[in-house]
Amino acid sequence: MTLPDRLGGWKVKRFNKLGGNLAGPSGAVKSDGHLTRFNRHRKTATEERGQVAVGMKAVAVKAGVSLATVSNVLNHPDIVAPSTRRRVQRAIDALGFVRNESARQLRAGRSRFIGLLMLDIGNPFFTDVALGAEQAAEEAGYAVVLCDSRQDLEREGRYLALLEEQRVEGILLSPVAVSGTRLDQIRRRGTPVVLVDRRSRSRGECFVAVDDVLGGDIAVSHLLDGGHQRLAFVGGSFDIRQVQDRYEGAVAALVRAGRRQDELAVITTALLTLECGQRAGRQIADLPRTRRPTAAFCANDLLALGLLQEMTRRGVRVPQDLAIVGYDDIAFAAGAAVPLSSVRQPRAELGRTAAQLLLEEARAPEQHRHRRVVFKPELVVRASSARAVSGHRKNAAS
C-alpha cells in the first residue's frame, strides 16, 4: 500500500524522489544546494503557451486601489474593509491572478510548508499520523510535505538537509535513530523540530509519543492470562526505539509473571513490513510443534498481518495453534480473515498534536515552552487471541 499523494485535499505535497523542490512560478529552483533563478531571458512555461502572468499591479489598477491594499487583502484580509476585499477579489477573479508564493517565500526567508519525515509512509499507521498533522496544518494555513526515510538513516539525513534548504517552517520527524547533534544543528539554524511517535531525553525539544513500554506490557500480559507458555516477540530493527520499548514492555510482563527473560523467543526482522512478517511466519511454522510458540506479540500490525497470512497458508490455526497480537490497530486489523488483536495508538491525534506544537514554536519561539506529550495505549482484543478473551471482554472492539 502506498500513501496517496493527496491526503484530505490539496494541502499535502510529497517528494517522490530526493532532489525535488518547492519552486513555483518565480523560477526559484534548487541547484547544487543553492537557490538560484532562471535566466531572465528564458521563457517561462506560461510564455511558451502564449500566456502572460498577471501581477498585483494589474489587480490594483482594475480594482482602483493601491498596491498595498491588494497585498493586505492577500496577506492580512482582516484589516481590509469587506467592501474593498470584495472589489479586489472581483478583480483577481476577472484577471485570473495567481499569487507568486515562491517569490513571497524568498523575500520572507521562510515557506508556508512544514516537513513530515516518516519511517514508512506505506504503513497505514503513518498515513493516519499524516492525516492528523495535515488537518492541524491546514487550519493554520500551512501545507505538509511528506518524506519517507524507508527506515534508512542515510536517506533520513538527506531529507532533513533538503527540507532545511527549502526553508520549511518546521519539521515533524519520526526518526530512524535520534541524532542529537544533527537535530541540534538544525534547530540552532532556526528550524524547529518536533519528534513524532518517539520519546526524547532532551528538554530542548518537543515530542509526542505513546507509552510503548506499557503497550508491550499489556500485550504480553494478555497472552499470559490466556495460559500461553511459549511466547515469541516478532520485530526489528532494535535500532528503532519503538521496537525496543515494546520489547522491554513484553519482558517486564514476563518477569512479573515469574518467568525468565530468555523464555521470550525473539524473531528479529529487518523491517516492519508485511513481507517481513511473512518471513517470520515461515520461521515459526518450520519449528517442531513441541518447540513452536503458542503465542506471538508483533511490534506492529503489518508484521502481525504478514504472520497471520503465512500461518493461514501453512495450515497453522489462529488462535488455536498460534495466538497473535499486533500493535497500532490500523484499519486493516479488524478486517483481517481472523480479526487481529492489537494495541491501539491514537494515530491521528499524534500527528495533530505534534503539528500544533511545531507551529506554536515556529510562530512564537520566544514564548514557546517545550512540551512532552505521552499518550496511553489501549489493548483491543479480537479473534486472533481469543483464548485470552475472557478477562478482557470489556475492551473488545465492536
C-alpha positions in Angstrom: 0.0 0.0 0.0 1.3 3.4 -0.8 0.3 6.7 0.7 -1.9 8.7 -1.6 -0.3 11.9 -3.0 -3.3 13.8 -1.6 -4.3 13.4 2.0 -7.6 15.1 2.7 -7.2 17.7 0.0 -4.6 19.9 -1.8 -2.7 20.8 1.4 -0.4 17.8 1.3 2.6 17.5 -1.0 5.0 14.7 -1.3 8.6 14.4 -2.5 8.6 11.5 -4.9 12.4 11.5 -5.1 15.3 13.3 -3.5 16.3 16.5 -5.2 12.7 17.6 -5.6 11.9 21.2 -4.9 9.1 23.5 -3.9 9.9 26.1 -6.5 7.0 27.8 -8.2 6.3 30.3 -10.9 9.1 32.7 -9.7 11.6 30.3 -11.2 13.3 29.7 -7.9 14.8 26.2 -8.0 17.2 24.1 -6.1 20.5 23.8 -7.9 23.8 22.4 -6.4 22.4 23.1 -2.9 21.6 26.8 -3.6 18.5 28.8 -4.5 19.0 30.3 -8.0 16.9 31.9 -10.6 16.3 31.1 -14.2 18.0 33.4 -16.7 15.6 36.3 -17.0 15.6 36.0 -20.8 14.5 32.4 -20.7 10.8 31.9 -21.5 8.6 30.6 -18.7 6.1 27.8 -19.3 3.2 30.3 -19.4 5.0 32.4 -22.0 5.6 29.3 -24.1 1.9 28.8 -24.1 1.3 32.4 -25.2 0.1 33.4 -21.8 1.3 36.3 -19.6 1.2 36.1 -15.8 -1.0 38.8 -14.2 0.7 40.8 -11.5 -0.5 42.6 -8.4 -0.2 45.9 -10.1 -2.8 44.9 -12.7 -5.1 43.8 -9.9 -4.7 47.1 -8.1 -5.4 49.2 -11.3 -8.5 47.1 -12.1 -9.9 47.3 -8.5 -9.0 51.0 -8.2 -7.0 50.5 -5.0 -3.3 50.8 -4.0 -0.8 48.0 -4.4 -0.6 47.9 -0.6 -4.3 47.3 -0.3 -4.0 44.3 -2.7 -1.2 43.0 -0.6 -3.3 43.3 2.6 -6.2 41.5 1.0 -3.9 38.6 0.2 -1.9 38.5 3.5 -4.0 40.4 6.1 -7.6 40.4 4.9 -8.9 41.0 8.4 -7.6 44.6 8.3 -9.3 45.5 5.0 -12.9 46.6 4.8 -15.3 43.9 3.5 -16.4 46.0 0.5 -12.8 46.6 -0.5 -12.0 43.0 -0.2 -14.9 42.1 -2.4 -13.7 44.6 -5.1 -10.2 43.3 -5.0 -11.4 39.7 -5.2 -13.6 40.5 -8.2 -10.5 42.0 -10.0 -8.5 38.9 -9.1 -11.2 36.6 -10.5 -11.6 38.7 -13.6 -7.9 38.8 -14.4 -7.1 35.2 -13.3 -4.4 36.4 -10.9 -2.5 33.7 -9.0 -0.2 34.9 -6.2 3.5 34.1 -6.6 4.0 32.2 -3.4 7.6 31.2 -4.2 8.7 34.9 -4.5 7.0 35.7 -1.2 8.8 32.8 0.4 12.2 34.0 -0.9 11.5 37.5 0.4 10.4 36.2 3.8 13.1 33.6 4.0 10.5 31.0 5.1 7.8 29.0 3.5 4.2 28.0 4.3 5.2 24.4 4.4 6.1 22.0 7.2 8.0 18.8 6.6 6.8 15.5 7.8 9.6 12.8 7.6 8.2 9.3 8.4 9.7 5.9 8.8 7.4 4.2 6.3 4.6 6.1 4.6 3.4 2.9 3.1 2.4 1.8 6.6 -1.3 2.8 7.3 -0.2 3.9 10.8 1.8 6.7 9.3 -0.9 7.5 6.9 -3.2 8.3 9.8 -0.5 10.3 11.6 0.0 12.3 8.4 -3.8 13.0 8.2 -3.8 14.4 11.7 -0.8 16.6 11.0 -2.3 17.8 7.7 -5.6 18.8 9.5 -3.7 20.9 12.1 -1.5 22.5 9.4 -4.5 23.3 7.1 -6.3 25.0 9.9 -3.2 27.3 10.4 -2.8 28.0 6.7 0.1 25.6 6.0 0.7 22.7 3.7 2.6 19.4 4.6 5.4 17.9 2.6 5.7 14.2 3.1 9.0 12.4 3.0 9.8 8.7 3.5 13.1 7.6 5.1 12.2 3.9 4.5 13.9 3.2 7.9 17.2 4.2 6.3 19.4 6.6 8.4 21.3 8.0 5.4 18.1 8.7 3.5 16.7 10.4 6.6 19.8 12.7 6.7 19.4 13.6 3.1 15.8 14.5 3.5 16.5 16.6 6.6 19.1 18.6 4.7 16.6 19.0 1.8 13.8 20.2 4.0 16.1 22.7 5.7 17.3 24.0 2.3 13.7 24.6 1.3 13.2 26.8 4.4 10.2 24.8 5.7 8.6 26.4 8.7 9.5 23.3 10.8 10.0 19.6 10.6 7.9 16.7 12.1 10.2 13.7 12.4 9.7 10.0 13.3 13.4 9.2 13.3 15.2 6.1 12.5 17.6 6.9 15.3 17.7 10.1 17.3 20.8 12.0 16.3 21.1 14.8 18.9 23.9 16.6 17.1 22.2 16.7 13.7 18.9 17.9 15.1 20.5 20.4 17.4 22.3 22.0 14.4 19.0 22.2 12.5 17.4 23.9 15.5 20.3 26.3 16.0 19.9 27.5 12.4 16.3 28.4 13.1 14.2 25.4 12.0 12.2 23.8 14.9 11.9 20.0 15.0 9.2 18.0 16.9 9.6 14.3 17.3 6.6 12.1 16.4 6.0 8.7 17.9 9.3 8.9 19.6 10.4 10.0 23.1 13.4 12.1 23.8 15.5 12.6 26.9 16.3 16.1 25.9 14.4 19.0 27.4 15.3 21.2 24.5 12.7 19.8 22.1 9.0 18.8 22.0 7.9 15.3 21.4 4.6 13.4 21.0 4.6 9.7 21.7 2.8 6.7 23.1 4.0 4.8 26.1 5.3 1.8 24.1 6.7 0.1 27.2 3.2 -0.1 28.6 1.9 -1.2 25.2 4.3 -4.2 25.1 3.4 -5.0 28.7 -0.4 -5.1 28.2 0.0 -7.2 25.1 2.1 -9.9 26.7 0.1 -9.8 29.9 -3.0 -10.5 27.8 -1.3 -13.6 26.3 0.0 -14.8 29.6 -3.5 -14.5 31.1 -4.6 -16.9 28.3 -2.3 -19.6 29.6 0.4 -19.4 27.0 3.7 -20.8 28.0 5.8 -20.4 24.8 5.8 -16.8 23.6 7.6 -15.0 20.8 8.4 -11.4 20.1 8.5 -10.5 16.4 10.1 -7.2 15.4 13.1 -5.2 14.3 15.3 -3.5 13.8 16.1 -2.9 17.5 17.8 0.4 16.5 14.2 1.8 16.2 13.3 2.9 19.7 9.7 2.0 19.4 10.6 -1.6 18.8 13.0 -1.7 21.7 10.4 -0.1 24.1 7.7 -2.6 23.0 10.1 -5.5 23.6 11.1 -4.1 27.0 7.4 -4.0 28.0 7.0 -7.5 26.9 9.9 -8.7 29.0 8.6 -6.7 32.0 5.3 -8.6 31.8 7.1 -11.9 31.5 9.3 -11.3 34.5 6.4 -10.0 36.6 4.7 -13.3 36.0 7.7 -15.2 37.4 9.2 -16.1 34.1 12.8 -15.6 32.7 13.6 -13.1 30.0 15.1 -15.8 27.8 11.8 -17.6 27.8 10.6 -14.9 25.3 11.8 -16.1 21.9 12.9 -13.2 19.7 12.4 -13.3 15.9 14.2 -10.3 14.6 13.0 -8.7 11.3 14.9 -6.4 9.0 11.9 -4.0 8.6 8.4 -3.6 10.0 6.7 -4.8 6.9 4.1 -7.3 5.7 6.8 -9.3 3.9 9.0 -9.5 6.9 6.0 -10.7 8.9 5.5 -13.5 6.3 9.2 -14.5 6.6 8.9 -14.6 10.4 5.8 -16.8 9.9 7.9 -19.3 7.9 10.5 -19.4 10.7 7.8 -20.2 13.2 5.9 -22.7 11.1 9.2 -24.6 10.3 9.8 -25.3 14.1 8.7 -28.7 15.5 5.3 -28.5 17.2 6.9 -29.1 20.6 9.1 -26.0 20.2 6.8 -23.8 18.3 5.5 -20.7 20.2 1.8 -20.8 21.0 1.5 -17.0 21.0 3.3 -14.1 19.3 3.4 -10.4 20.0 4.4 -8.4 16.9 6.0 -5.0 17.0 3.4 -3.6 14.6 0.3 -4.7 12.7 1.9 -5.1 9.3 4.2 -7.8 10.8 1.2 -9.4 12.6 -0.8 -9.5 9.4 2.0 -11.0 7.4 2.5 -13.6 10.2 -1.3 -14.3 10.1 -1.2 -14.8 6.3 1.7 -17.2 6.5 0.0 -19.2 9.3 -3.1 -19.5 7.2 -1.1 -20.6 4.2 0.7 -23.3 6.2 -2.5 -24.6 7.9 -1.5 -23.3 11.3 -4.7 -22.3 13.0 -5.1 -18.9 14.6 -5.6 -18.7 17.5 -5.9 -22.4 18.3 -2.3 -23.2 17.4 -0.8 -19.6 17.5 -2.4 -16.6 19.1 -1.3 -13.3 17.6 -1.3 -9.7 18.9 -0.2 -6.7 16.8 0.5 -3.1 17.5 -1.1 0.2 16.2 -4.6 -1.1 15.4 -4.6 0.1 11.8 -7.9 -0.2 9.9 -6.9 -3.5 8.3 -6.5 -5.2 11.7 -10.3 -5.5 12.3 -10.9 -6.6 8.7 -8.4 -9.5 8.6 -9.6 -13.0 7.8 -9.1 -13.6 11.5 -9.7 -10.2 13.1 -6.4 -9.1 14.7 -6.0 -8.2 18.4 -3.9 -5.1 18.6 -2.5 -2.4 20.9 -4.2 0.8 19.7 -2.4 4.1 19.4 -4.2 7.5 18.8 -2.7 7.8 15.4 -4.3 11.0 14.0 -4.1 12.6 17.4 -0.3 12.0 17.4 0.1 13.9 14.2 -2.3 16.7 15.0 -0.7 17.4 18.4 2.8 17.3 17.0 1.9 19.8 14.2 0.3 22.1 16.7 3.4 22.1 18.9 5.6 22.7 15.9 3.6 25.7 14.6 3.4 27.2 18.1 7.2 27.1 18.3 7.7 28.3 14.7 5.4 31.3 15.1 6.4 32.4 18.6 9.8 30.9 19.5 10.4 33.3 22.4 7.2 32.4 24.2 7.3 28.7 23.4 7.8 26.2 26.1 8.8 22.7 25.1 6.3 20.0 26.0 6.5 16.3 26.1 3.1 14.6 25.4 2.7 10.9 26.1 -0.5 9.1 25.2 -1.5 5.8 26.8 -2.1 2.8 24.5 -5.2 0.6 24.7 -5.5 -3.2 24.1 -8.2 -4.1 21.6 -9.0 -7.9 21.8 -10.3 -9.7 18.7 -10.4 -13.3 17.5 -6.7 -13.7 16.8 -6.1 -14.1 20.6 -9.5 -15.5 21.5 -8.0 -17.9 24.1 -7.3 -14.9 26.3 -10.6 -13.0 25.7 -12.3 -14.0 29.0 -10.7 -11.4 31.2 -10.8 -8.6 28.6 -14.2 -8.7 27.1 -14.9 -5.1 28.1 -12.1 -4.0 25.8 -13.2 -6.0 22.8 -13.9 -4.0 19.6 -17.5 -4.0 18.3 
